[in-house]
Amino acid sequence: MDLLIVLGAIVVVVLVFGWLFKLVKNTIQTVLLVAFLLLVLYFLFGIGPGAVWEQIQAWLSGLWGGR
């Protein structure tokens, strides 16, 4: 019985750490992609992060009915 509990705990730990690893990996990929896009916008088109953030806020306020 103790062996089954240990094996079950190992399976749960492996699944949780696998999920956590995927989460961190995807988060880092997303951060790098956003940083790359902001750099491209800034250096090629002269559009700074502030302008991008203002546009996102305008879209969100329109989506939420002007809150």
C-alpha positions in Angstrom: 0.0 0.0 0.0 2.8 2.4 0.8 4.4 1.7 -2.5 1.3 2.7 -4.3 1.1 6.0 -2.4 4.8 6.8 -3.2 4.2 5.9 -6.9 1.1 8.1 -7.0 2.9 11.0 -5.3 5.8 10.7 -7.8 3.3 10.7 -10.7 1.6 13.8 -9.3 4.9 15.6 -8.8 6.1 14.8 -12.3 2.8 16.1 -13.8 2.9 19.3 -11.7 6.5 20.0 -12.6 5.9 19.2 -16.2 3.0 21.7 -16.3 5.1 24.3 -14.5 8.0 23.9 -16.9 5.6 24.3 -19.9 4.1 27.4 -18.2 7.5 29.0 -17.6 8.7 28.1 -21.1 5.6 29.6 -22.8 5.8 32.7 -20.6 9.5 33.3 -21.6 8.7 32.8 -25.3 5.8 35.3 -25.1 7.9 37.9 -23.3 10.7 37.5 -25.9 8.2 37.8 -28.8 6.6 40.9 -27.4 10.0 42.5 -26.8 11.1 41.7 -30.3 7.9 43.2 -31.8 8.3 46.3 -29.7 11.9 46.7 -30.8 10.9 46.2 -34.5 8.1 48.8 -34.1 10.5 51.2 -32.5 13.5 50.9 -34.7 11.8 50.4 -38.1 8.8 52.7 -37.7 9.5 55.0 -34.7 6.5 53.7 -32.8 7.4 53.6 -29.1 5.9 51.4 -26.4 3.8 54.2 -25.1 2.0 54.6 -28.3 1.3 50.8 -28.4 0.1 50.9 -24.8 -2.3 53.8 -25.6 -3.7 51.9 -28.5 -4.3 48.8 -26.4 -6.0 50.9 -23.8 -8.2 52.5 -26.4 -9.2 49.1 -27.7 -10.0 47.8 -24.2 -12.0 50.8 -23.2 -14.0 50.4 -26.4 -14.5 46.7 -25.7 -15.6 47.4 -22.1 -18.0 50.2 -23.0 -15.8 53.2 -22.1 -15.0 52.3 -18.5 
